[in-house]
Amino acid sequence: MKAIRIRMSENENSKFIKAIIAGIFISSLLILLCTLMLSLIINTAGNLFEDFAGYIMLIPLLISGYFGGFLGARISKSKGMIVGALCGSIVFILMLIIGFCTNNAEITYMLIIKAIALILPAVIGGIKGVNKKEKFKV
């Protein structure tokens, strides 16, 4: 008589999707919080940062991309580069869609810089998240 093995663990695809959704959520939340804090600082400073305010607003993208990719890779425990790239790309596409729907946005060089500022740190965060030794469960 053959023994039947029942696998009660989580499916690999559902863990991958859960990791990407968590990374997207964290990344979006951090973009919102960092942008609010940075806009308060710029507002209180007055016209001091007027010339390069667009470049200063890349800081929330850098921070949120890294932590979104890191958290997604920590949940997934494998494929950190892919998870980070997907998290960063999806958040960028969502920002692009929202920007085109709400404003008369134009495609400029800043769009490419924003994509790089969001996706590259997300990939680096994904790599760091997979290589982290501590246990992390969600």
C-alpha positions as CSV (number, residue, x, y, z in Angstrom):
1,M,0.0,0.0,0.0
2,K,1.4,3.4,-1.0
3,A,1.4,6.3,1.4
4,I,-0.3,9.4,0.2
5,R,1.6,12.6,1.0
6,I,-0.5,15.6,1.7
7,R,1.3,18.9,1.4
8,M,-0.1,21.4,3.8
9,S,2.4,24.1,3.0
10,E,1.7,27.3,1.1
11,N,1.8,27.2,-2.7
12,E,4.9,28.8,-4.1
13,N,2.9,31.0,-6.5
14,S,0.7,32.3,-3.8
15,K,3.7,33.2,-1.7
16,F,5.2,35.0,-4.7
17,I,2.0,37.0,-5.4
18,K,1.6,37.8,-1.7
19,A,5.2,39.1,-1.6
20,I,4.7,41.3,-4.6
21,I,1.4,42.7,-3.2
22,A,3.0,43.5,0.1
23,G,6.0,45.2,-1.6
24,I,3.6,47.3,-3.7
25,F,1.6,48.3,-0.7
26,I,4.6,49.2,1.4
27,S,6.2,51.1,-1.4
28,S,3.0,53.1,-2.1
29,L,2.6,53.9,1.6
30,L,6.2,55.0,1.9
31,I,5.9,57.2,-1.2
32,L,2.9,58.9,0.3
33,L,4.5,59.4,3.8
34,C,7.9,60.6,2.5
35,T,6.3,62.9,-0.1
36,L,4.1,64.5,2.7
37,M,7.1,65.0,4.9
38,L,9.2,66.4,2.1
39,S,6.5,68.7,0.9
40,L,6.2,70.1,4.5
41,I,9.9,70.8,4.5
42,I,9.9,72.5,1.1
43,N,6.8,74.5,2.1
44,T,8.4,75.8,5.3
45,A,11.7,76.6,3.5
46,G,9.9,78.8,1.0
47,N,11.5,79.4,-2.4
48,L,14.8,78.0,-1.3
49,F,14.5,74.7,-3.2
50,E,12.4,76.0,-6.1
51,D,15.0,75.3,-8.8
52,F,15.6,71.6,-8.0
53,A,12.4,70.6,-6.3
54,G,11.8,68.0,-9.0
55,Y,15.0,66.3,-8.2
56,I,14.5,66.4,-4.4
57,M,11.1,64.7,-4.9
58,L,13.1,61.6,-6.2
59,I,14.1,60.9,-2.6
60,P,10.7,59.3,-1.7
61,L,11.0,57.1,-4.8
62,L,14.5,55.9,-3.8
63,I,13.4,55.1,-0.2
64,S,10.1,53.4,-1.0
65,G,11.6,51.4,-3.9
66,Y,14.3,50.0,-1.6
67,F,12.0,49.0,1.2
68,G,9.2,47.7,-1.0
69,G,11.7,45.4,-2.8
70,F,13.3,44.4,0.5
71,L,10.0,43.4,2.2
72,G,8.8,41.6,-0.9
73,A,12.0,39.6,-1.1
74,R,11.9,38.8,2.6
75,I,8.4,37.4,2.3
76,S,9.2,35.5,-0.9
77,K,12.6,34.2,0.4
78,S,13.7,33.6,-3.2
79,K,13.9,35.4,-6.6
80,G,14.8,38.7,-4.9
81,M,15.8,40.5,-8.1
82,I,12.6,39.5,-9.9
83,V,10.4,40.4,-6.9
84,G,12.1,43.8,-6.5
85,A,11.9,44.6,-10.2
86,L,8.2,43.7,-10.3
87,C,7.4,45.7,-7.2
88,G,9.2,48.7,-8.5
89,S,7.8,48.4,-12.0
90,I,4.2,48.0,-10.9
91,V,4.4,51.0,-8.6
92,F,5.9,53.0,-11.4
93,I,3.2,52.0,-13.8
94,L,0.5,52.8,-11.2
95,M,2.1,56.2,-10.7
96,L,2.2,56.8,-14.4
97,I,-1.4,55.9,-14.9
98,I,-2.5,58.1,-12.1
99,G,-0.4,60.9,-13.4
100,F,-1.8,60.7,-16.9
101,C,-5.3,60.5,-15.6
102,T,-5.1,63.5,-13.2
103,N,-2.8,65.9,-15.1
104,N,-1.8,66.8,-18.6
105,A,1.5,65.0,-18.0
106,E,4.1,64.9,-20.7
107,I,6.7,62.3,-21.3
108,T,10.1,63.8,-20.5
109,Y,13.5,62.8,-19.3
110,M,12.2,63.1,-15.7
111,L,10.0,60.1,-16.4
112,I,13.0,57.9,-17.2
113,I,14.9,59.3,-14.1
114,K,11.8,58.5,-11.9
115,A,11.7,54.9,-13.4
116,I,15.4,54.4,-12.6
117,A,15.0,56.0,-9.2
118,L,12.2,53.6,-8.3
119,I,13.1,50.3,-10.0
120,L,16.9,50.2,-9.3
121,P,16.6,50.5,-5.5
122,A,13.8,48.0,-5.5
123,V,16.0,45.5,-7.3
124,I,18.9,46.2,-4.8
125,G,16.4,45.9,-1.9
126,G,15.2,42.6,-3.3
127,I,18.7,41.2,-3.5
128,K,19.4,42.4,0.1
129,G,16.1,41.0,1.4
130,V,16.9,37.5,0.1
131,N,20.4,37.5,1.5
132,K,19.2,38.5,5.0
133,K,19.8,35.7,7.5
134,E,17.2,36.4,10.1
135,K,13.8,34.7,10.0
136,F,10.8,36.7,8.9
137,K,7.3,35.3,8.5
138,V,4.1,36.9,7.3
